[in-house]
Amino acid sequence: MLDTSARLLRLLSLLQTRRDWSSADLAERLGVAPRTVRRDVDRLRSLGYPVHSAPGVSGGYRLGAGAELPPLLLDDEEAVAVAVGLRSAANGTVTGIEETSLRALAKLEQVLPARLRHRVNTLQRHTVRINREGPTVDAEVLTRVAAACREHEQLRFDYTGHQGGTALRKAEPHSLVTKGNRWYLVGWDVDRRDWRTYRADRIRLRTPNGPRFTPREPPEPDVAAWVQHRLVHQMWPFEARFLVHAPAERLAGRTSGAVEPVDDRTCLLTLRGDDLNLMAVVVAFLDVDFEVLEPVELKERLRGLGERLLSSRI
């Protein structure tokens, strides 16, 4: 009976590691005959684990979703990761799951071996957390959006823009991306026929979801990098380029812009910002000779700044 119990736990662990298993693969891993695998699968089913099977040569077994949540097997690293994640969720940026996270954490820590509990406590004790700032996201919004991504269902939601206005959006969701304290939905905007990002804390979902759709290729293979690039351009809509008559080393540590050497005496400076007047002041305070390559509007701002300084009484 002990051998059988240990084998059942091993079988359950294997079924959780990948989506599909053939009977032959499971039998080889467990060191038993395929007939024993079938009996063990029947035992797991009697314990409430929804193990699905497909007949034929290419058939096999798959652990599916059931009506109730059966016990899960976690190795040491997974148990530590879950415990740390639950502690973080208790005071994280997702609202509505703080109390639930604490209850789940209490259950987990009750059965954690002493060595793992010590690892979790040590990490928590030596971690200093800055109080969260800014808006938080409702957990139900995240779970519904994630489910729509998985099921390829169109979402309908009221979206509050940067200026405060609210409009109905329809999007084919692709994925959720996190950056700092923010959650972003990446999706194909049905009306605008383009890929867009939506801040999850500004989404108010409507029910029911829209029709199912055929998934599209994402705008870039690395969706997180695409979101990062897009956020930079949304936050800093103006880009200015200068030919600076000074070596690149002279600007080192004096600007947040990108500096690219041209030769020993000149370099290219690229600045991004949301205010051309402020950008004019920034480049003027570098105390170097420069030429504005773009945009043309910045030349006018610099010219006006120079005239005001010359006409001022000192």
Solvent accessible surface area in square Angstrom, and as a share of the most:
residue,aa,sasa,rsa
1,M,186,0.83
2,L,155,0.77
3,D,113,0.58
4,T,28,0.16
5,S,53,0.34
6,A,60,0.47
7,R,48,0.18
8,L,23,0.12
9,L,98,0.49
10,R,111,0.41
11,L,0,0.00
12,L,6,0.03
13,S,37,0.24
14,L,5,0.03
15,L,5,0.02
16,Q,63,0.28
17,T,94,0.55
18,R,107,0.39
19,R,166,0.61
20,D,72,0.37
21,W,8,0.03
22,S,39,0.25
23,S,30,0.19
24,A,68,0.53
25,D,54,0.28
26,L,0,0.00
27,A,9,0.07
28,E,139,0.62
29,R,129,0.47
30,L,26,0.13
31,G,68,0.66
32,V,41,0.24
33,A,55,0.42
34,P,63,0.40
35,R,161,0.59
36,T,19,0.11
37,V,0,0.00
38,R,119,0.43
39,R,116,0.42
40,D,0,0.00
41,V,1,0.01
42,D,79,0.41
43,R,91,0.33
44,L,3,0.02
45,R,94,0.34
46,S,95,0.61
47,L,118,0.59
48,G,47,0.46
49,Y,17,0.07
50,P,25,0.16
51,V,5,0.03
52,H,98,0.44
53,S,66,0.43
54,A,55,0.43
55,P,129,0.81
56,G,66,0.64
57,V,163,0.94
58,S,116,0.75
59,G,14,0.14
60,G,15,0.14
61,Y,20,0.08
62,R,87,0.32
63,L,46,0.23
64,G,24,0.23
65,A,100,0.77
66,G,44,0.43
67,A,112,0.86
68,E,145,0.65
69,L,150,0.74
70,P,26,0.17
71,P,98,0.62
72,L,107,0.53
73,L,60,0.30
74,L,79,0.39
75,D,82,0.43
76,D,53,0.27
77,E,107,0.48
78,E,82,0.37
79,A,8,0.06
80,V,18,0.10
81,A,64,0.49
82,V,61,0.35
83,A,0,0.00
84,V,38,0.22
85,G,37,0.35
86,L,36,0.18
87,R,46,0.17
88,S,50,0.32
89,A,25,0.19
90,A,20,0.16
91,N,74,0.38
92,G,7,0.07
93,T,22,0.13
94,V,20,0.12
95,T,39,0.23
96,G,67,0.64
97,I,50,0.25
98,E,45,0.20
99,E,120,0.54
100,T,69,0.40
101,S,6,0.04
102,L,98,0.49
103,R,132,0.48
104,A,40,0.31
105,L,14,0.07
106,A,63,0.49
107,K,148,0.63
108,L,28,0.14
109,E,36,0.16
110,Q,147,0.65
111,V,112,0.64
112,L,8,0.04
113,P,54,0.34
114,A,76,0.59
115,R,142,0.52
116,L,6,0.03
117,R,81,0.30
118,H,116,0.52
119,R,102,0.37
120,V,1,0.01
121,N,49,0.25
122,T,46,0.27
123,L,93,0.46
124,Q,83,0.37
125,R,152,0.55
126,H,139,0.62
127,T,75,0.44
128,V,143,0.82
129,R,112,0.41
130,I,147,0.75
131,N,130,0.67
132,R,97,0.35
133,E,127,0.57
134,G,52,0.50
135,P,57,0.36
136,T,40,0.23
137,V,3,0.02
138,D,72,0.37
139,A,17,0.13
140,E,107,0.48
141,V,19,0.11
142,L,15,0.08
143,T,86,0.50
144,R,62,0.23
145,V,0,0.00
146,A,47,0.36
147,A,33,0.25
148,A,1,0.00
149,C,20,0.12
150,R,162,0.59
151,E,59,0.27
152,H,61,0.27
153,E,49,0.22
154,Q,22,0.10
155,L,1,0.00
156,R,61,0.22
157,F,0,0.00
158,D,36,0.19
159,Y,22,0.08
160,T,47,0.27
161,G,24,0.24
162,H,153,0.68
163,Q,166,0.74
164,G,50,0.48
165,G,52,0.50
166,T,87,0.51
167,A,49,0.38
168,L,77,0.38
169,R,38,0.14
170,K,64,0.27
171,A,0,0.00
172,E,19,0.08
173,P,4,0.02
174,H,62,0.28
175,S,29,0.19
176,L,45,0.22
177,V,18,0.10
178,T,75,0.44
179,K,88,0.37
180,G,79,0.76
181,N,63,0.32
182,R,67,0.24
183,W,62,0.22
184,Y,19,0.07
185,L,0,0.00
186,V,0,0.00
187,G,0,0.00
188,W,35,0.12
189,D,0,0.00
190,V,42,0.24
191,D,88,0.45
192,R,96,0.35
193,R,162,0.59
194,D,61,0.32
195,W,28,0.10
196,R,67,0.25
197,T,17,0.10
198,Y,1,0.00
199,R,43,0.16
200,A,1,0.01
201,D,18,0.09
202,R,51,0.19
203,I,1,0.00
204,R,147,0.54
205,L,30,0.15
206,R,97,0.36
207,T,93,0.54
208,P,103,0.65
209,N,45,0.23
210,G,17,0.16
211,P,92,0.58
212,R,157,0.57
213,F,34,0.14
214,T,114,0.66
215,P,73,0.46
216,R,95,0.35
217,E,146,0.65
218,P,38,0.24
219,P,37,0.23
220,E,82,0.37
221,P,131,0.82
222,D,82,0.42
223,V,19,0.11
224,A,56,0.43
225,A,55,0.42
226,W,35,0.12
227,V,1,0.01
228,Q,81,0.36
229,H,113,0.50
230,R,58,0.21
231,L,13,0.06
232,V,48,0.28
233,H,73,0.32
234,Q,102,0.45
235,M,110,0.49
236,W,101,0.35
237,P,76,0.48
238,F,77,0.32
239,E,73,0.33
240,A,0,0.00
241,R,74,0.27
242,F,0,0.00
243,L,42,0.21
244,V,0,0.00
245,H,83,0.37
246,A,3,0.02
247,P,50,0.32
248,A,16,0.13
249,E,134,0.60
250,R,120,0.44
251,L,1,0.01
252,A,73,0.57
253,G,87,0.84
254,R,105,0.38
255,T,31,0.18
256,S,121,0.78
257,G,20,0.20
258,A,68,0.53
259,V,50,0.29
260,E,104,0.47
261,P,88,0.55
262,V,80,0.46
263,D,80,0.41
264,D,130,0.68
265,R,190,0.69
266,T,22,0.13
267,C,0,0.00
268,L,39,0.19
269,L,1,0.00
270,T,36,0.21
271,L,12,0.06
272,R,69,0.25
273,G,7,0.07
274,D,81,0.42
275,D,59,0.31
276,L,10,0.05
277,N,78,0.40
278,L,107,0.53
279,M,10,0.04
280,A,2,0.01
281,V,55,0.31
282,V,62,0.36
283,V,0,0.00
284,A,46,0.36
285,F,161,0.67
286,L,8,0.04
287,D,107,0.55
288,V,16,0.09
289,D,108,0.56
290,F,54,0.23
291,E,84,0.38
292,V,19,0.11
293,L,77,0.38
294,E,74,0.33
295,P,30,0.19
296,V,103,0.59
297,E,88,0.39
298,L,0,0.00
299,K,81,0.34
300,E,101,0.45
301,R,91,0.33
302,L,29,0.14
303,R,142,0.52
304,G,19,0.19
305,L,31,0.15
306,G,29,0.28
307,E,104,0.47
308,R,140,0.51
309,L,112,0.56
310,L,159,0.79
311,S,91,0.59
312,S,62,0.40
313,R,241,0.88
314,I,210,1.06
